């Protein structure tokens, strides 16, 4: 993603993995192939790979530099977690991207997790002498308290596959005293605040970035692919509560449509950043052009 300016804030990204990933019919239980083909024909070609029939999906972390803080939003799958394929991504691309940003682990002031799925909290921790420790030693990690509690309970029931994501990526941060367990309306300062968009996970949140009268929103997994902007009712196979997710998606799209708000979905490829417009046939996503 090209560097994005929102007032006095700069946003860039670190790519862990991108390219063709899943077929839409495998990702969205309600997928209609005929409508899907029509939608894809009118979209930026970066979102779909016709040769494989797969959507192009990116796994990335956003680096947000405000006048006061250096912030990471969502931390991909991480290293040494032992996840089975296809989630066993190599660690070198993310580390190389982090260093290319001129960053050291100790430079990070805050880590925000839109939710606590495997691919959004992985670099929260790293393995040191057989123990999981926070990767960013000076950072405070912002977790929604309801999200944290839900995955803590799911882990206790043995219902948090693959592996022990919460135990590896989240519990050690709390034990180290580096976590901020927050509510829906948490605001770090006048630049950064949360807004609730539950459904994909129990207490999924968007991260709002405002400065100089401009706004960008990191939407996490509110949408995995541009097809969900054309069809907000196409929930993914990974959603905690599909109906709640549909309501959150529709509400968000109606709010930002035809406004200057820049949308930053974690999994959108290429330029990633875009704006939403409304039309008689629903919502459309328009990638920002360099």
C-alpha positions as a Markdown table, in Angstrom:
| # | Residue | x | y | z |
|---|---|---|---|---|
| 1 | Unk | 0.0 | 0.0 | 0.0 |
| 2 | Unk | 1.2 | 3.5 | -0.8 |
| 3 | Unk | 1.8 | 5.8 | 2.2 |
| 4 | Unk | -1.5 | 7.5 | 3.2 |
| 5 | Unk | -1.8 | 10.8 | 4.9 |
| 6 | Unk | -4.8 | 11.6 | 7.1 |
| 7 | Unk | -4.1 | 15.1 | 8.4 |
| 8 | Unk | -1.0 | 14.8 | 10.6 |
| 9 | Unk | -1.1 | 11.0 | 10.6 |
| 10 | Unk | 0.8 | 8.7 | 8.2 |
| 11 | Unk | -0.4 | 5.1 | 7.5 |
| 12 | Unk | 1.6 | 2.4 | 5.8 |
| 13 | Unk | 1.4 | -1.4 | 5.8 |
| 14 | Unk | 3.5 | -4.4 | 6.4 |
| 15 | Unk | 2.6 | -7.4 | 4.2 |
| 16 | Unk | 2.9 | -10.9 | 5.6 |
| 17 | Unk | 1.3 | -12.7 | 2.7 |
| 18 | Unk | -0.8 | -11.9 | -0.4 |
| 19 | Unk | -2.0 | -13.5 | -3.6 |
| 20 | Unk | -4.8 | -15.8 | -4.7 |
| 21 | Unk | -6.3 | -17.5 | -1.6 |
| 22 | Unk | -9.9 | -19.0 | -1.5 |
| 23 | Unk | -12.7 | -19.5 | -4.1 |
| 24 | Unk | -15.6 | -17.2 | -3.2 |
| 25 | Unk | -18.0 | -20.2 | -3.2 |
| 26 | Unk | -15.8 | -21.8 | -0.4 |
| 27 | Unk | -15.6 | -18.5 | 1.6 |
| 28 | Unk | -19.3 | -17.3 | 1.5 |
| 29 | Unk | -22.0 | -19.9 | 2.1 |
| 30 | Unk | -24.6 | -17.7 | 0.5 |
| 31 | Unk | -22.5 | -17.0 | -2.6 |
| 32 | Unk | -24.4 | -16.9 | -5.9 |
| 33 | Unk | -22.0 | -17.7 | -8.8 |
| 34 | Unk | -24.0 | -15.7 | -11.4 |
| 35 | Unk | -24.2 | -12.6 | -9.3 |
| 36 | Unk | -20.6 | -13.1 | -8.3 |
| 37 | Unk | -19.4 | -13.2 | -11.9 |
| 38 | Unk | -21.3 | -10.0 | -12.7 |
| 39 | Unk | -19.8 | -8.2 | -9.7 |
| 40 | Unk | -16.3 | -9.3 | -10.3 |
| 41 | Unk | -16.5 | -8.2 | -14.0 |
| 42 | Unk | -17.0 | -4.6 | -12.8 |
| 43 | Unk | -14.3 | -4.6 | -10.1 |
| 44 | Unk | -10.7 | -3.7 | -10.1 |
| 45 | Unk | -8.9 | -6.8 | -11.5 |
| 46 | Unk | -6.5 | -6.8 | -8.5 |
| 47 | Unk | -9.3 | -8.4 | -6.4 |
| 48 | Unk | -9.6 | -11.7 | -8.3 |
| 49 | Unk | -7.4 | -14.2 | -10.1 |
| 50 | Unk | -9.3 | -15.7 | -13.0 |
| 51 | Unk | -6.7 | -18.4 | -13.7 |
| 52 | Unk | -7.2 | -20.0 | -10.3 |
| 53 | Unk | -10.8 | -18.8 | -9.7 |
| 54 | Unk | -9.6 | -17.5 | -6.3 |
| 55 | Unk | -10.0 | -14.2 | -4.6 |
| 56 | Unk | -6.8 | -12.3 | -3.9 |
| 57 | Unk | -6.4 | -11.9 | -0.2 |
| 58 | Unk | -3.7 | -9.9 | 1.6 |
| 59 | Unk | -2.6 | -10.4 | 5.2 |
| 60 | Unk | -1.1 | -7.1 | 6.5 |
| 61 | Unk | -0.5 | -4.9 | 9.5 |
| 62 | Unk | -1.1 | -1.2 | 9.4 |
| 63 | Unk | 1.5 | 1.1 | 10.8 |
| 64 | Unk | 0.0 | 4.3 | 12.1 |
| 65 | Unk | 2.3 | 7.2 | 13.0 |
| 66 | Unk | 0.6 | 10.1 | 14.8 |
| 67 | Unk | 2.3 | 13.1 | 16.2 |
| 68 | Unk | 2.4 | 11.3 | 19.6 |
| 69 | Unk | 2.6 | 7.6 | 18.9 |
| 70 | Unk | 3.7 | 4.8 | 16.7 |
| 71 | Unk | 0.9 | 2.2 | 16.5 |
| 72 | Unk | 0.4 | -1.2 | 14.9 |
| 73 | Unk | -3.2 | -2.3 | 14.0 |
| 74 | Unk | -3.5 | -6.1 | 13.7 |
| 75 | Unk | -0.4 | -8.2 | 13.7 |
| 76 | Unk | -1.0 | -11.1 | 11.2 |
| 77 | Unk | -0.1 | -14.7 | 12.1 |
| 78 | Unk | 3.3 | -14.2 | 13.7 |
| 79 | Unk | 6.2 | -16.6 | 14.1 |
| 80 | Unk | 6.9 | -20.0 | 15.7 |
| 81 | Unk | 3.2 | -20.7 | 16.3 |
| 82 | Unk | 3.1 | -24.1 | 14.7 |
| 83 | Unk | -0.1 | -23.4 | 12.7 |
| 84 | Unk | -1.0 | -26.1 | 10.2 |
| 85 | Unk | -1.2 | -25.3 | 6.4 |
| 86 | Unk | -2.4 | -23.0 | 5.0 |
| 87 | Unk | -1.7 | -20.7 | 7.9 |
| 88 | Unk | 1.9 | -21.6 | 8.3 |
| 89 | Unk | 3.2 | -18.4 | 6.6 |
| 90 | Unk | 7.0 | -17.7 | 6.6 |
| 91 | Unk | 8.1 | -15.1 | 9.1 |
| 92 | Unk | 10.7 | -13.4 | 6.9 |
| 93 | Unk | 8.3 | -11.2 | 4.9 |
| 94 | Unk | 6.7 | -9.5 | 7.9 |
| 95 | Unk | 10.0 | -9.0 | 9.7 |
| 96 | Unk | 11.6 | -7.6 | 6.6 |
| 97 | Unk | 8.7 | -5.2 | 6.1 |
| 98 | Unk | 8.9 | -4.1 | 9.7 |
| 99 | Unk | 12.5 | -3.3 | 9.3 |
| 100 | Unk | 11.9 | -1.6 | 6.0 |
| 101 | Unk | 9.7 | 0.8 | 7.9 |
| 102 | Unk | 12.7 | 1.8 | 9.9 |
| 103 | Unk | 11.2 | 0.2 | 13.1 |
| 104 | Unk | 12.6 | -1.7 | 16.0 |
| 105 | Unk | 10.3 | -3.7 | 18.4 |
| 106 | Unk | 10.9 | -1.1 | 21.1 |
| 107 | Unk | 9.6 | 1.7 | 18.9 |
| 108 | Unk | 6.0 | 0.6 | 19.1 |
| 109 | Unk | 3.9 | 2.5 | 21.6 |
| 110 | Unk | 0.5 | 0.8 | 21.1 |
| 111 | Unk | -0.8 | -2.4 | 19.4 |
| 112 | Unk | -4.5 | -2.4 | 18.5 |
| 113 | Unk | -6.3 | -5.7 | 17.6 |
| 114 | Unk | -9.6 | -5.3 | 15.8 |
| 115 | Unk | -10.3 | -8.9 | 17.1 |
| 116 | Unk | -8.3 | -11.9 | 18.3 |
| 117 | Unk | -8.4 | -14.3 | 15.4 |
| 118 | Unk | -5.3 | -16.2 | 14.4 |
| 119 | Unk | -4.2 | -13.8 | 11.7 |
| 120 | Unk | -4.8 | -10.6 | 13.6 |
| 121 | Unk | -2.8 | -11.1 | 16.8 |
| 122 | Unk | 0.1 | -13.4 | 15.8 |
| 123 | Unk | 3.0 | -11.0 | 16.1 |
| 124 | Unk | 1.7 | -9.9 | 19.5 |
| 125 | Unk | 4.2 | -12.4 | 21.0 |
| 126 | Unk | 7.4 | -14.2 | 20.2 |
| 127 | Unk | 9.0 | -17.3 | 21.6 |
| 128 | Unk | 12.0 | -16.5 | 23.9 |
| 129 | Unk | 13.7 | -19.4 | 25.8 |
| 130 | Unk | 10.6 | -21.5 | 25.5 |
| 131 | Unk | 8.1 | -18.8 | 26.7 |
| 132 | Unk | 5.7 | -16.5 | 24.9 |
| 133 | Unk | 6.6 | -12.9 | 25.6 |
| 134 | Unk | 5.2 | -9.6 | 24.2 |
| 135 | Unk | 7.1 | -8.8 | 21.0 |
| 136 | Unk | 7.0 | -5.1 | 21.6 |
| 137 | Unk | 8.4 | -4.5 | 25.0 |
| 138 | Unk | 7.3 | -0.9 | 25.5 |
| 139 | Unk | 3.9 | -1.2 | 23.9 |
| 140 | Unk | 0.4 | -1.2 | 25.4 |
| 141 | Unk | -1.8 | -3.7 | 23.6 |
| 142 | Unk | -5.5 | -2.7 | 23.2 |
| 143 | Unk | -7.9 | -5.6 | 23.4 |
| 144 | Unk | -11.7 | -5.3 | 23.7 |
| 145 | Unk | -12.5 | -6.8 | 27.1 |
| 146 | Unk | -15.5 | -8.7 | 25.8 |
| 147 | Unk | -13.5 | -10.1 | 22.9 |
| 148 | Unk | -10.7 | -11.2 | 25.3 |
| 149 | Unk | -13.2 | -12.8 | 27.7 |
| 150 | Unk | -15.0 | -14.7 | 24.9 |
| 151 | Unk | -11.8 | -16.3 | 23.6 |
| 152 | Unk | -10.5 | -17.0 | 27.1 |
| 153 | Unk | -13.7 | -19.0 | 27.7 |
| 154 | Unk | -13.6 | -20.6 | 24.3 |
| 155 | Unk | -10.0 | -21.8 | 25.0 |
| 156 | Unk | -11.0 | -23.2 | 28.3 |
| 157 | Unk | -13.7 | -25.2 | 26.5 |
| 158 | Unk | -11.2 | -26.4 | 23.9 |
| 159 | Unk | -13.1 | -24.5 | 21.2 |
| 160 | Unk | -10.4 | -22.2 | 19.8 |
| 161 | Unk | -8.7 | -24.1 | 16.9 |
| 162 | Unk | -6.1 | -24.1 | 15.4 |
| 163 | Unk | -3.8 | -24.4 | 18.3 |
| 164 | Unk | -4.0 | -22.3 | 21.4 |
| 165 | Unk | -4.2 | -18.8 | 19.8 |
| 166 | Unk | -5.4 | -17.0 | 22.9 |
| 167 | Unk | -2.8 | -18.7 | 25.1 |
| 168 | Unk | 0.0 | -17.9 | 22.8 |
| 169 | Unk | -0.9 | -14.5 | 21.5 |
| 170 | Unk | -3.1 | -12.8 | 24.2 |
| 171 | Unk | -2.7 | -14.3 | 27.7 |
| 172 | Unk | 1.1 | -13.6 | 27.9 |
| 173 | Unk | 0.5 | -9.9 | 27.1 |
| 174 | Unk | -2.0 | -9.6 | 30.0 |
| 175 | Unk | 0.4 | -11.5 | 32.3 |
| 176 | Unk | 3.2 | -9.1 | 31.4 |
| 177 | Unk | 1.0 | -6.1 | 32.4 |
| 178 | Unk | 1.0 | -4.7 | 28.9 |
| 179 | Unk | -2.7 | -5.1 | 28.0 |
| 180 | Unk | -5.4 | -2.5 | 28.1 |
| 181 | Unk | -8.8 | -4.3 | 28.2 |
| 182 | Unk | -11.2 | -1.7 | 27.0 |
| 183 | Unk | -14.9 | -1.0 | 26.1 |
| 184 | Unk | -16.6 | -0.2 | 22.8 |
| 185 | Unk | -16.0 | 3.5 | 23.1 |
| 186 | Unk | -12.3 | 3.5 | 23.9 |
| 187 | Unk | -10.4 | 6.5 | 22.7 |
| 188 | Unk | -6.6 | 6.7 | 22.9 |
| 189 | Unk | -6.6 | 10.4 | 22.2 |
| 190 | Unk | -8.1 | 12.8 | 19.7 |
| 191 | Unk | -6.6 | 10.8 | 16.8 |
| 192 | Unk | -7.6 | 7.2 | 17.6 |
| 193 | Unk | -10.8 | 5.7 | 18.8 |
| 194 | Unk | -12.8 | 2.4 | 18.5 |
| 195 | Unk | -16.2 | 1.7 | 17.1 |
| 196 | Unk | -18.0 | -1.6 | 17.6 |
| 197 | Unk | -18.8 | -3.8 | 14.6 |
| 198 | Unk | -19.5 | -7.2 | 16.2 |
| 199 | Unk | -20.4 | -10.4 | 14.3 |
| 200 | Unk | -17.3 | -11.7 | 12.6 |
| 201 | Unk | -16.0 | -12.2 | 16.2 |
| 202 | Unk | -17.8 | -11.5 | 19.5 |
| 203 | Unk | -16.7 | -7.9 | 19.9 |
| 204 | Unk | -15.0 | -7.0 | 16.7 |
| 205 | Unk | -14.1 | -3.3 | 16.5 |
| 206 | Unk | -13.0 | -0.9 | 13.9 |
| 207 | Unk | -10.1 | 1.5 | 14.5 |
| 208 | Unk | -10.9 | 5.1 | 13.6 |
| 209 | Unk | -8.1 | 7.5 | 12.7 |
| 210 | Unk | -9.0 | 11.2 | 12.5 |
| 211 | Unk | -6.8 | 14.2 | 12.0 |
| 212 | Unk | -7.1 | 17.6 | 10.3 |
| 213 | Unk | -10.7 | 17.0 | 9.5 |
| 214 | Unk | -10.0 | 13.7 | 7.7 |
| 215 | Unk | -10.9 | 10.2 | 8.7 |
| 216 | Unk | -9.7 | 6.7 | 7.9 |
| 217 | Unk | -11.1 | 3.5 | 9.4 |
| 218 | Unk | -9.2 | 0.2 | 9.7 |
| 219 | Unk | -12.1 | -2.3 | 9.3 |
| 220 | Unk | -10.4 | -5.5 | 10.3 |
| 221 | Unk | -12.5 | -8.4 | 9.1 |
| 222 | Unk | -15.8 | -6.5 | 8.8 |
| 223 | Unk | -15.2 | -7.2 | 5.1 |
| 224 | Unk | -12.7 | -9.8 | 3.8 |
| 225 | Unk | -13.3 | -9.0 | 0.1 |
| 226 | Unk | -14.9 | -6.4 | -2.1 |
| 227 | Unk | -17.7 | -8.8 | -2.9 |
| 228 | Unk | -19.0 | -8.2 | 0.6 |
| 229 | Unk | -19.5 | -4.6 | -0.2 |
| 230 | Unk | -21.6 | -5.5 | -3.2 |
| 231 | Unk | -23.4 | -8.1 | -1.1 |
| 232 | Unk | -23.2 | -7.4 | 2.6 |
| 233 | Unk | -25.3 | -10.5 | 3.3 |
| 234 | Unk | -22.5 | -12.8 | 2.1 |
| 235 | Unk | -21.0 | -13.7 | 5.4 |
| 236 | Unk | -17.9 | -15.8 | 5.7 |
| 237 | Unk | -17.5 | -19.3 | 7.0 |
| 238 | Unk | -15.4 | -17.8 | 9.9 |
| 239 | Unk | -18.1 | -15.6 | 11.4 |
| 240 | Unk | -19.1 | -16.0 | 15.0 |
| 241 | Unk | -22.6 | -14.6 | 14.5 |
| 242 | Unk | -23.4 | -14.2 | 10.8 |
| 243 | Unk | -26.6 | -12.1 | 11.2 |
| 244 | Unk | -24.9 | -9.7 | 13.6 |
| 245 | Unk | -22.0 | -9.4 | 11.2 |
| 246 | Unk | -24.4 | -8.5 | 8.3 |
| 247 | Unk | -26.0 | -5.8 | 10.4 |
| 248 | Unk | -22.6 | -4.4 | 11.3 |
| 249 | Unk | -21.5 | -4.4 | 7.7 |
| 250 | Unk | -24.6 | -2.8 | 6.4 |
| 251 | Unk | -24.6 | -0.1 | 9.1 |
| 252 | Unk | -20.9 | 0.7 | 8.5 |
| 253 | Unk | -21.4 | 0.9 | 4.7 |
| 254 | Unk | -24.4 | 3.2 | 5.0 |
| 255 | Unk | -22.5 | 5.4 | 7.4 |
| 256 | Unk | -19.4 | 5.9 | 5.2 |
| 257 | Unk | -21.0 | 5.8 | 1.7 |
| 258 | Unk | -20.5 | 9.0 | -0.3 |
| 259 | Unk | -18.3 | 10.5 | 2.3 |
| 260 | Unk | -14.5 | 11.3 | 2.2 |
| 261 | Unk | -13.9 | 8.5 | 4.8 |
| 262 | Unk | -11.0 | 6.3 | 3.7 |
| 263 | Unk | -11.6 | 2.6 | 4.3 |
| 264 | Unk | -8.7 | 0.3 | 5.2 |
| 265 | Unk | -9.8 | -3.4 | 5.2 |
| 266 | Unk | -7.0 | -5.7 | 6.4 |
| 267 | Unk | -7.4 | -8.3 | 3.7 |
| 268 | Unk | -8.0 | -6.1 | 0.6 |
| 269 | Unk | -5.1 | -6.4 | -1.9 |
| 270 | Unk | -3.1 | -3.9 | -3.9 |
| 271 | Unk | -3.7 | -0.3 | -3.0 |
| 272 | Unk | -6.1 | -1.6 | -0.2 |
| 273 | Unk | -7.4 | 1.9 | 0.8 |
| 274 | Unk | -10.6 | 3.0 | -0.8 |
| 275 | Unk | -13.9 | 4.8 | -0.5 |
| 276 | Unk | -17.5 | 3.5 | -0.6 |
| 277 | Unk | -20.2 | 4.9 | -2.8 |
| 278 | Unk | -23.9 | 4.1 | -2.8 |
| 279 | Unk | -25.9 | 3.4 | -5.9 |
| 280 | Unk | -29.4 | 2.0 | -6.8 |
| 281 | Unk | -27.9 | -1.5 | -6.9 |
| 282 | Unk | -26.1 | -1.2 | -3.6 |
| 283 | Unk | -22.6 | -0.2 | -2.4 |
| 284 | Unk | -19.4 | 0.0 | -4.5 |
| 285 | Unk | -15.7 | 0.0 | -3.4 |
| 286 | Unk | -13.4 | 2.4 | -5.2 |
| 287 | Unk | -9.7 | 1.9 | -4.6 |
| 288 | Unk | -7.7 | 5.1 | -4.1 |
| 289 | Unk | -5.5 | 5.8 | -7.1 |
| 290 | Unk | -1.8 | 6.8 | -6.6 |
